[in-house]
């Protein structure tokens, strides 16, 4: 739960937003619709301006026309032509290469106009390939566009991936910090724009019912699932270099893990929250080479059917090697070595071409002592489980035992189910609105700090090294549309547990 504008509904400060890579899909599909939604909610400053920078052959008029077509296609709700006309009139375009100093000199002139010393508050959004992140920041610094002076701020949003491994993440952070101070850097993970992810903290810390139970004395284990029905689609080349582990675990899954596992922060100040999140990842027990073999699972989908529709296997996807050993599924068991979580296993899984799109946290509580029910088959009753559904059916469910009506003492499992849509009216969104607004108001709560990024890679690096040294066995090892590789089920079965069915 971030502080600032979303707490009191105030409008962001006057600023200019510069999008590098403005001709790409991210801008058209997500950023422009998000900015439109902010404008519709009257959260954009009246003097807001947007400058798109890219190599594509555009000018102001053709860029505006392109975005006008995009907003019709990707708007999250009905389009108010008056609001859009006002927003698009504030958009301009600069054609240039990201490694060309002249591009940045032109940008400085574009921002400053006739003023030599800058153009007030500026938000730079790096919607580019990651190899340009450090280059762009360095070029901004070379023409003094990253300098904050006379009370004006300069902030940079960096899209993921934040490195390819621990070493490259450290190198990227070092390069960024050569030109920027940490408070200027907003490492964005769009997953944290989801209200349901942010609500994990509210659910835990604003309700006296649950936090006293949120520890090793009451919780048996935790399952975190991010499942997708889609394959790699047109991203075969990117995915061949990345895989499911790099793509999902150090960011999305570890962000959820941190919210679930963190201690109560001293406040909801950005550094207080992010400090507690880092402690969780720093407390993850390193896996020995033997444990890496036993407690991590990788898989790759084969030809199958998702929701009745036949789909190709990963190796048949465009731009994928016919003998590829890239994983499209990851499962793992982690332990957090601190007072709260000692002995509680955390099971994480993510994969493509699974039966259903779902992101959730399932917390299974320890069974109650059964001595008083010795003549009742309580061991057959499902254990108490709290499920936080992050998407797509956002809500919370609690499973517990209740007496079945009748003369005999029989216990059955029942569920209490809360759905956000039944209680709260939420405006359609891309998930970027919250994050862009937070950057404009200077709230870094939902953005990763350098040490948070490196802590995540530090956990993942031994897995990358182990998998690089050993070829996967039996790839592809799960059919599209199934629950994943058999080894993932065995990972939990060894502890007497079972995955929740996707």
KENURO-516570 format. One record per residue (C-alpha): residue number from 1; x, y, z. Coordinates in Angstrom, 3 decimals, padded with zeros to 6 digits. Layout:
N
[NUM,[X,Y,Z]]
...
This chain:
502
[1,[000.000,000.000,000.000]]
[2,[001.764,003.097,-001.189]]
[3,[001.351,006.470,000.397]]
[4,[000.743,009.742,-001.397]]
[5,[-001.720,010.459,-004.169]]
[6,[-003.642,007.213,-003.917]]
[7,[-004.156,007.812,-000.230]]
[8,[-005.711,011.246,-000.618]]
[9,[-006.608,011.348,-004.320]]
[10,[-004.526,014.410,-005.080]]
[11,[-003.284,015.232,-008.549]]
[12,[000.338,014.641,-009.482]]
[13,[002.761,017.556,-009.706]]
[14,[003.322,019.302,-013.047]]
[15,[005.793,017.259,-015.080]]
[16,[006.905,016.095,-018.487]]
[17,[007.146,012.382,-019.275]]
[18,[009.698,011.178,-021.830]]
[19,[009.256,007.628,-023.165]]
[20,[012.294,006.070,-024.807]]
[21,[011.106,003.318,-027.149]]
[22,[007.818,005.126,-027.671]]
[23,[007.074,003.389,-030.976]]
[24,[006.929,-000.052,-029.335]]
[25,[004.073,-002.247,-028.134]]
[26,[004.523,-001.390,-024.447]]
[27,[003.702,002.246,-025.151]]
[28,[000.740,001.520,-027.427]]
[29,[-000.830,-001.322,-025.425]]
[30,[-000.205,-000.268,-021.832]]
[31,[001.418,003.106,-021.178]]
[32,[-000.857,005.277,-023.297]]
[33,[-004.060,003.588,-022.020]]
[34,[-002.717,003.993,-018.459]]
[35,[-002.044,007.709,-019.013]]
[36,[-005.523,008.105,-020.494]]
[37,[-007.039,006.451,-017.400]]
[38,[-005.078,008.821,-015.154]]
[39,[-006.314,011.763,-017.194]]
[40,[-009.892,010.509,-016.971]]
[41,[-009.503,010.227,-013.182]]
[42,[-008.130,013.794,-013.093]]
[43,[-004.838,012.594,-011.599]]
[44,[-002.591,013.869,-014.379]]
[45,[-001.361,017.439,-013.878]]
[46,[-003.031,020.035,-016.079]]
[47,[000.339,020.977,-017.566]]
[48,[001.381,017.375,-018.281]]
[49,[003.375,016.820,-021.475]]
[50,[004.581,013.625,-023.153]]
[51,[007.558,013.307,-025.477]]
[52,[008.077,010.059,-027.357]]
[53,[011.623,009.192,-028.418]]
[54,[012.322,006.337,-030.852]]
[55,[014.122,005.447,-034.067]]
[56,[010.917,004.977,-036.080]]
[57,[010.184,007.413,-038.885]]
[58,[007.509,009.540,-037.223]]
[59,[006.727,013.182,-036.588]]
[60,[004.326,014.808,-034.144]]
[61,[001.284,014.324,-036.376]]
[62,[001.951,010.715,-037.417]]
[63,[002.873,009.747,-033.848]]
[64,[-000.366,011.224,-032.524]]
[65,[-002.338,009.475,-035.259]]
[66,[-000.679,006.158,-034.398]]
[67,[-001.513,006.563,-030.704]]
[68,[-005.085,007.563,-031.540]]
[69,[-005.545,004.266,-033.361]]
[70,[-003.898,002.405,-030.479]]
[71,[-006.130,003.916,-027.790]]
[72,[-009.232,002.824,-029.704]]
[73,[-007.911,-000.723,-029.712]]
[74,[-006.383,-000.965,-026.232]]
[75,[-008.443,001.382,-024.031]]
[76,[-009.598,-000.468,-020.908]]
[77,[-013.063,001.107,-021.041]]
[78,[-015.174,003.449,-023.136]]
[79,[-013.220,006.295,-024.700]]
[80,[-014.131,009.906,-023.978]]
[81,[-013.067,011.725,-027.135]]
[82,[-012.800,015.068,-025.347]]
[83,[-010.372,013.714,-022.739]]
[84,[-008.317,011.948,-025.390]]
[85,[-008.197,015.022,-027.634]]
[86,[-006.852,017.079,-024.728]]
[87,[-004.230,014.425,-023.865]]
[88,[-003.030,013.708,-027.398]]
[89,[-002.568,017.423,-028.055]]
[90,[000.114,017.434,-025.351]]
[91,[002.125,014.663,-027.063]]
[92,[005.129,015.257,-029.315]]
[93,[007.770,013.085,-030.955]]
[94,[011.544,013.102,-031.309]]
[95,[013.223,010.752,-033.741]]
[96,[016.704,009.588,-032.766]]
[97,[019.021,006.759,-031.794]]
[98,[019.643,005.987,-028.131]]
[99,[023.416,005.857,-028.571]]
[100,[023.595,009.171,-030.460]]
[101,[024.587,012.163,-028.279]]
[102,[022.772,014.459,-030.712]]
[103,[019.465,012.823,-029.800]]
[104,[019.894,013.893,-026.198]]
[105,[021.002,017.407,-027.110]]
[106,[017.812,017.751,-029.158]]
[107,[015.806,016.336,-026.267]]
[108,[017.319,018.889,-023.901]]
[109,[016.345,021.664,-026.298]]
[110,[012.890,020.111,-026.684]]
[111,[012.449,020.096,-022.898]]
[112,[013.998,023.427,-022.122]]
[113,[012.714,025.550,-024.965]]
[114,[014.376,028.904,-024.608]]
[115,[015.489,028.162,-021.042]]
[116,[019.085,027.077,-020.773]]
[117,[018.872,025.363,-017.402]]
[118,[016.236,022.691,-017.901]]
[119,[012.487,022.119,-017.956]]
[120,[011.284,021.402,-014.431]]
[121,[010.091,017.967,-013.324]]
[122,[010.816,015.203,-015.818]]
[123,[010.017,011.495,-015.727]]
[124,[012.080,009.366,-018.129]]
[125,[010.574,005.963,-018.967]]
[126,[012.941,003.359,-020.461]]
[127,[010.564,001.236,-022.554]]
[128,[013.473,-000.212,-024.517]]
[129,[015.491,-003.385,-024.777]]
[130,[017.592,-003.807,-021.600]]
[131,[020.896,-003.313,-023.406]]
[132,[019.980,000.377,-023.773]]
[133,[019.216,001.080,-020.089]]
[134,[022.718,002.097,-019.022]]
[135,[023.402,003.802,-022.358]]
[136,[020.353,006.060,-022.114]]
[137,[021.004,006.982,-018.493]]
[138,[024.622,007.774,-019.313]]
[139,[023.582,009.975,-022.235]]
[140,[021.056,011.813,-020.051]]
[141,[023.803,012.479,-017.527]]
[142,[026.205,013.711,-020.229]]
[143,[023.836,016.565,-021.126]]
[144,[022.849,017.196,-017.477]]
[145,[019.262,016.032,-017.983]]
[146,[019.455,013.743,-014.961]]
[147,[020.544,016.541,-012.614]]
[148,[018.030,017.755,-010.048]]
[149,[018.308,021.477,-009.414]]
[150,[016.213,024.357,-008.129]]
[151,[013.652,022.043,-006.545]]
[152,[012.841,020.199,-009.778]]
[153,[013.030,016.413,-009.812]]
[154,[014.312,014.019,-012.466]]
[155,[013.240,010.360,-012.193]]
[156,[013.870,007.302,-014.339]]
[157,[011.597,004.253,-014.663]]
[158,[013.529,001.131,-015.657]]
[159,[011.571,-001.812,-017.067]]
[160,[012.536,-005.395,-016.298]]
[161,[014.597,-007.483,-016.789]]
[162,[017.046,-006.033,-014.278]]
[163,[019.991,-008.037,-015.491]]
[164,[020.377,-011.566,-016.808]]
[165,[021.983,-012.968,-013.655]]
[166,[023.523,-011.692,-010.418]]
[167,[026.666,-010.332,-012.064]]
[168,[024.828,-008.385,-014.788]]
[169,[022.277,-007.076,-012.261]]
[170,[025.124,-005.751,-010.133]]
[171,[026.766,-004.218,-013.196]]
[172,[023.523,-002.532,-014.268]]
[173,[022.912,-001.130,-010.789]]
[174,[026.486,000.188,-010.660]]
[175,[026.113,001.914,-014.039]]
[176,[022.768,003.462,-013.119]]
[177,[024.130,004.713,-009.817]]
[178,[027.047,006.386,-011.589]]
[179,[024.575,008.849,-013.108]]
[180,[021.612,008.767,-010.713]]
[181,[020.960,008.648,-006.999]]
[182,[018.919,005.694,-005.736]]
[183,[015.846,007.887,-004.978]]
[184,[015.765,008.813,-008.679]]
[185,[015.556,005.179,-009.877]]
[186,[012.193,003.427,-010.162]]
[187,[012.704,-000.233,-011.131]]
[188,[009.225,-001.169,-012.240]]
[189,[007.522,-004.542,-011.933]]
[190,[004.023,-004.198,-013.380]]
[191,[002.900,-007.078,-011.177]]
[192,[003.015,-004.724,-008.194]]
[193,[000.486,-002.475,-009.913]]
[194,[-002.181,-005.054,-009.160]]
[195,[-004.382,-003.975,-006.268]]
[196,[-004.614,-007.566,-005.042]]
[197,[-000.832,-007.871,-004.690]]
[198,[-000.707,-004.640,-002.705]]
[199,[-003.630,-005.876,-000.614]]
[200,[-001.504,-008.686,000.845]]
[201,[000.011,-006.111,003.195]]
[202,[-003.358,-004.599,004.054]]
[203,[-004.857,-008.025,004.676]]
[204,[-002.022,-008.976,007.014]]
[205,[-001.388,-005.789,008.926]]
[206,[-004.833,-004.140,009.069]]
[207,[-006.653,-007.201,010.421]]
[208,[-005.998,-008.410,013.950]]
[209,[-007.440,-011.829,013.073]]
[210,[-004.686,-013.086,010.807]]
[211,[-001.338,-011.586,011.762]]
[212,[-001.120,-013.519,015.095]]
[213,[-001.448,-016.759,013.058]]
[214,[001.066,-015.726,010.396]]
[215,[004.037,-017.769,011.628]]
[216,[005.630,-021.197,012.033]]
[217,[003.437,-022.077,015.029]]
[218,[000.272,-022.124,012.935]]
[219,[001.246,-022.393,009.247]]
[220,[002.216,-025.760,007.785]]
[221,[003.372,-024.545,004.356]]
[222,[002.810,-021.879,001.700]]
[223,[002.215,-022.327,-002.044]]
[224,[002.733,-019.481,-004.521]]
[225,[001.488,-020.090,-008.063]]
[226,[001.705,-017.960,-011.203]]
[227,[000.288,-020.038,-014.055]]
[228,[-000.274,-018.999,-017.656]]
[229,[-002.247,-020.648,-020.447]]
[230,[-000.305,-018.855,-023.183]]
[231,[002.896,-020.110,-024.736]]
[232,[005.794,-017.915,-025.821]]
[233,[003.778,-016.546,-028.762]]
[234,[006.041,-014.230,-030.803]]
[235,[008.726,-013.980,-028.098]]
[236,[010.585,-017.166,-029.008]]
[237,[013.939,-015.462,-029.543]]
[238,[013.688,-013.575,-026.240]]
[239,[012.508,-016.635,-024.337]]
[240,[015.324,-018.811,-025.658]]
[241,[017.758,-016.437,-023.943]]
[242,[015.691,-016.120,-020.784]]
[243,[013.518,-019.063,-019.737]]
[244,[010.905,-019.230,-016.995]]
[245,[013.351,-018.947,-014.098]]
[246,[014.872,-015.632,-015.179]]
[247,[011.606,-014.287,-016.583]]
[248,[009.372,-014.810,-013.549]]
[249,[011.124,-015.820,-010.335]]
[250,[013.515,-012.982,-009.315]]
[251,[010.754,-010.449,-009.916]]
[252,[007.090,-011.539,-009.842]]
[253,[007.284,-014.576,-007.575]]
[254,[009.846,-013.109,-005.188]]
[255,[007.803,-009.911,-004.869]]
[256,[004.817,-011.976,-003.747]]
[257,[007.061,-014.069,-001.476]]
[258,[008.383,-010.884,000.123]]
[259,[004.925,-009.484,000.838]]
[260,[003.806,-012.785,002.359]]
[261,[006.975,-013.318,004.403]]
[262,[007.966,-009.807,005.511]]
[263,[007.891,-008.560,009.075]]
[264,[005.654,-005.665,010.092]]
[265,[007.362,-002.470,008.847]]
[266,[007.735,000.463,011.217]]
[267,[005.607,002.475,008.769]]
[268,[004.421,002.320,005.174]]
[269,[007.247,004.605,004.176]]
[270,[008.931,003.286,001.018]]
[271,[012.289,002.472,002.590]]
[272,[010.687,000.839,005.638]]
[273,[008.611,-001.496,003.450]]
[274,[011.430,-002.244,001.004]]
[275,[013.845,-002.862,003.855]]
[276,[011.610,-005.586,005.266]]
[277,[011.168,-007.157,001.828]]
[278,[014.935,-007.384,001.367]]
[279,[015.274,-009.127,004.727]]
[280,[012.982,-011.917,003.532]]
[281,[015.117,-012.674,000.473]]
[282,[018.316,-012.345,002.490]]
[283,[016.892,-014.983,004.871]]
[284,[016.208,-017.580,002.166]]
[285,[018.363,-020.593,002.969]]
[286,[020.978,-021.185,000.234]]
[287,[020.492,-024.512,-001.516]]
[288,[023.399,-026.939,-001.523]]
[289,[024.251,-028.732,-004.790]]
[290,[022.375,-031.781,-003.493]]
[291,[019.339,-029.725,-002.512]]
[292,[019.328,-028.000,-005.892]]
[293,[018.811,-031.404,-007.513]]
[294,[016.092,-032.379,-005.075]]
[295,[014.262,-029.091,-004.399]]
[296,[014.127,-027.455,-007.853]]
[297,[012.218,-028.643,-010.899]]
[298,[012.258,-027.450,-014.491]]
[299,[009.989,-028.417,-017.353]]
[300,[009.164,-027.697,-020.966]]
[301,[005.742,-028.054,-022.579]]
[302,[005.056,-030.448,-025.402]]
[303,[002.205,-030.497,-027.915]]
[304,[-001.143,-030.687,-026.159]]
[305,[-004.458,-028.905,-025.715]]
[306,[-005.361,-025.903,-023.580]]
[307,[-009.074,-025.567,-022.846]]
[308,[-009.827,-027.938,-025.687]]
[309,[-007.738,-026.098,-028.262]]
[310,[-004.722,-027.955,-029.694]]
[311,[-001.434,-026.080,-029.295]]
[312,[002.120,-026.665,-030.462]]
[313,[004.947,-027.692,-028.196]]
[314,[007.614,-025.182,-027.198]]
[315,[010.132,-026.593,-029.680]]
[316,[007.652,-026.022,-032.511]]
[317,[007.162,-022.341,-031.639]]
[318,[008.595,-019.648,-033.993]]
[319,[012.243,-018.682,-033.333]]
[320,[012.787,-021.623,-030.960]]
[321,[015.538,-024.208,-031.407]]
[322,[014.102,-027.621,-032.351]]
[323,[016.332,-029.146,-029.632]]
[324,[015.874,-026.347,-027.123]]
[325,[016.575,-027.045,-023.465]]
[326,[014.995,-023.813,-022.236]]
[327,[012.563,-024.293,-019.360]]
[328,[008.976,-023.051,-019.591]]
[329,[008.094,-024.309,-016.090]]
[330,[009.848,-023.842,-012.761]]
[331,[009.020,-025.301,-009.369]]
[332,[011.009,-024.993,-006.165]]
[333,[010.981,-025.457,-002.407]]
[334,[012.533,-022.694,-000.325]]
[335,[013.063,-022.222,003.405]]
[336,[013.216,-018.831,005.138]]
[337,[015.650,-018.972,008.038]]
[338,[014.228,-016.509,010.525]]
[339,[012.212,-016.672,013.739]]
[340,[008.819,-016.343,012.039]]
[341,[009.258,-018.948,009.309]]
[342,[011.798,-021.502,010.579]]
[343,[010.768,-024.947,009.331]]
[344,[007.940,-023.737,007.053]]
[345,[008.460,-024.735,003.406]]
[346,[007.529,-022.252,000.676]]
[347,[006.677,-023.917,-002.627]]
[348,[006.834,-021.717,-005.733]]
[349,[005.804,-022.614,-009.274]]
[350,[005.266,-020.812,-012.552]]
[351,[004.786,-022.107,-016.048]]
[352,[003.373,-021.605,-019.508]]
[353,[000.687,-023.657,-021.270]]
[354,[-000.916,-024.716,-017.986]]
[355,[-004.661,-025.458,-017.726]]
[356,[-005.710,-022.068,-016.392]]
[357,[-004.392,-018.551,-015.948]]
[358,[-004.134,-017.985,-012.220]]
[359,[-001.949,-016.203,-009.674]]
[360,[-002.528,-017.063,-006.038]]
[361,[-001.033,-017.574,-002.605]]
[362,[-002.295,-020.614,-000.687]]
[363,[-001.504,-020.781,003.021]]
[364,[-002.173,-024.167,004.616]]
[365,[-002.505,-024.142,008.373]]
[366,[-001.452,-026.934,010.666]]
[367,[-004.092,-029.475,011.593]]
[368,[-005.814,-029.194,014.937]]
[369,[-005.138,-031.960,017.506]]
[370,[-007.562,-034.791,016.727]]
[371,[-007.727,-036.534,020.139]]
[372,[-011.231,-035.233,020.891]]
[373,[-012.379,-036.446,017.472]]
[374,[-010.832,-039.901,017.739]]
[375,[-014.083,-041.550,016.623]]
[376,[-014.539,-039.123,013.746]]
[377,[-012.590,-039.400,010.449]]
[378,[-011.248,-035.859,010.749]]
[379,[-008.014,-036.848,009.042]]
[380,[-010.025,-037.100,005.812]]
[381,[-011.222,-033.510,006.101]]
[382,[-009.338,-030.954,004.013]]
[383,[-006.956,-028.857,006.132]]
[384,[-007.646,-025.202,006.890]]
[385,[-006.416,-023.175,003.945]]
[386,[-006.406,-019.462,003.214]]
[387,[-006.157,-018.605,-000.485]]
[388,[-005.364,-015.112,-001.741]]
[389,[-006.406,-014.987,-005.392]]
[390,[-004.400,-012.279,-007.166]]
[391,[-005.794,-012.825,-010.673]]
[392,[-008.024,-013.252,-012.552]]
[393,[-010.862,-013.951,-010.047]]
[394,[-009.542,-011.560,-007.414]]
[395,[-010.571,-012.461,-003.911]]
[396,[-009.885,-014.400,-000.725]]
[397,[-011.243,-017.760,000.406]]
[398,[-010.965,-019.577,003.718]]
[399,[-011.477,-023.315,003.994]]
[400,[-012.368,-024.870,007.343]]
[401,[-014.255,-027.776,008.895]]
[402,[-017.917,-027.694,009.914]]
[403,[-020.360,-030.285,011.244]]
[404,[-022.455,-031.990,008.608]]
[405,[-026.140,-031.800,009.644]]
[406,[-027.428,-035.076,011.057]]
[407,[-027.400,-037.314,014.099]]
[408,[-023.797,-038.452,013.602]]
[409,[-020.801,-036.240,014.362]]
[410,[-019.360,-035.872,010.888]]
[411,[-017.136,-033.055,009.714]]
[412,[-017.053,-031.640,006.215]]
[413,[-014.877,-029.023,004.558]]
[414,[-016.568,-025.717,003.700]]
[415,[-015.418,-022.432,002.213]]
[416,[-016.016,-018.783,002.907]]
[417,[-015.434,-016.845,-000.280]]
[418,[-014.876,-013.111,-000.781]]
[419,[-014.662,-011.589,-004.250]]
[420,[-013.497,-008.044,-004.834]]
[421,[-016.082,-007.423,-007.536]]
[422,[-018.904,-008.051,-005.049]]
[423,[-017.722,-005.331,-002.653]]
[424,[-015.657,-002.810,-004.563]]
[425,[-016.221,-001.058,-007.847]]
[426,[-012.857,-000.825,-009.548]]
[427,[-012.171,001.028,-012.757]]
[428,[-010.634,-001.049,-015.567]]
[429,[-006.888,-000.577,-015.646]]
[430,[-003.691,-001.775,-017.276]]
[431,[-001.886,-002.113,-013.917]]
[432,[000.512,000.697,-014.833]]
[433,[-001.658,003.580,-013.600]]
[434,[-000.710,003.140,-009.950]]
[435,[002.988,002.804,-010.719]]
[436,[003.226,005.794,-013.077]]
[437,[001.345,007.965,-010.597]]
[438,[003.547,006.792,-007.722]]
[439,[006.611,007.835,-009.686]]
[440,[005.118,011.254,-010.375]]
[441,[004.453,011.823,-006.681]]
[442,[007.784,010.326,-005.581]]
[443,[006.537,007.198,-003.800]]
[444,[008.978,004.272,-004.271]]
[445,[007.116,001.735,-002.107]]
[446,[006.137,-000.477,-005.044]]
[447,[009.474,-000.190,-006.851]]
[448,[012.529,-002.340,-006.269]]
[449,[015.632,-000.945,-004.646]]
[450,[019.088,-002.039,-005.873]]
[451,[019.620,-004.364,-002.909]]
[452,[016.198,-005.966,-003.461]]
[453,[017.038,-006.773,-007.076]]
[454,[020.400,-008.252,-006.160]]
[455,[018.955,-010.241,-003.243]]
[456,[016.537,-011.954,-005.643]]
[457,[019.279,-012.824,-008.100]]
[458,[021.434,-014.069,-005.229]]
[459,[018.811,-016.733,-004.464]]
[460,[018.386,-017.682,-008.126]]
[461,[022.043,-017.709,-009.182]]
[462,[022.900,-021.190,-007.768]]
[463,[019.945,-022.600,-009.734]]
[464,[021.173,-020.972,-012.930]]
[465,[024.664,-022.343,-012.348]]
[466,[023.411,-025.830,-011.512]]
[467,[021.128,-026.005,-014.529]]
[468,[023.844,-024.696,-016.830]]
[469,[026.097,-027.566,-015.740]]
[470,[023.454,-030.281,-016.140]]
[471,[021.292,-031.005,-019.149]]
[472,[017.581,-031.396,-018.360]]
[473,[016.233,-034.906,-018.401]]
[474,[013.364,-035.872,-020.678]]
[475,[012.515,-032.490,-022.209]]
[476,[009.763,-031.832,-023.125]]
[477,[008.327,-033.319,-019.949]]
[478,[004.755,-032.083,-019.679]]
[479,[001.934,-031.782,-022.170]]
[480,[000.412,-028.376,-022.770]]
[481,[-002.782,-028.071,-020.759]]
[482,[-001.668,-030.368,-017.913]]
[483,[-000.555,-029.515,-014.379]]
[484,[003.154,-029.486,-015.209]]
[485,[005.963,-032.069,-014.953]]
[486,[005.536,-035.086,-012.689]]
[487,[008.698,-034.080,-010.837]]
[488,[006.839,-031.009,-009.533]]
[489,[004.194,-033.211,-007.914]]
[490,[006.920,-035.396,-006.429]]
[491,[008.609,-032.308,-004.960]]
[492,[005.631,-031.829,-002.612]]
[493,[004.784,-035.509,-002.220]]
[494,[008.111,-036.113,-000.471]]
[495,[006.902,-033.791,002.298]]
[496,[003.396,-035.273,002.394]]
[497,[001.897,-032.308,000.550]]
[498,[000.115,-031.813,-002.761]]
[499,[-000.172,-028.837,-005.095]]
[500,[-003.515,-027.096,-005.339]]
[501,[-005.037,-028.033,-008.666]]
[502,[-004.668,-025.308,-011.271]]
